[in-house]
Amino acid sequence: EPTILAVNVGGAVIPTCISLYLLVNSGLLWRGLLGVTIVSAIVHRLARPVPGVGIAIPMFIPPLIAAVTGLVLAPEHAPALAYIAGTLGCRFVEHLQIGWSWRTGCLHWRSGYV
């Protein structure tokens, strides 16, 4: 059975474009990249590939990590930084995990929050 690679426009493409726009136009470039790195590292450490589901992590973890990251790195722009870090950080983890998913046949190009 072939592996299907599906990209959700409303759940992946548009949030990524909004995050990139905010990252470039809000003056948060370096703090934003640091926030993405922090969220990516923590989520990557906690994420687990689940056959038939995709990459899974408890759904409250990424937003909490992103919110705390936003408050610590840029209190005056915490909502924007939290959005950037949460969206791009989780997207980056999906890209890191895609190799494992492809080899095991549980590839799903979406956030597999459980």
Secondary structure, 3 states (H helix, E strand, C coil): CCCCCCCCHHHHHHHHHHHHHHHHHCCCHHHHHHHHHHHHHHHHHHCEEECCCEEEECCCHHHHHHHHHHHHHCHHHHHHHHHHHHHHHHHHHHHHHHHHHHHHCCCCCCCEEC
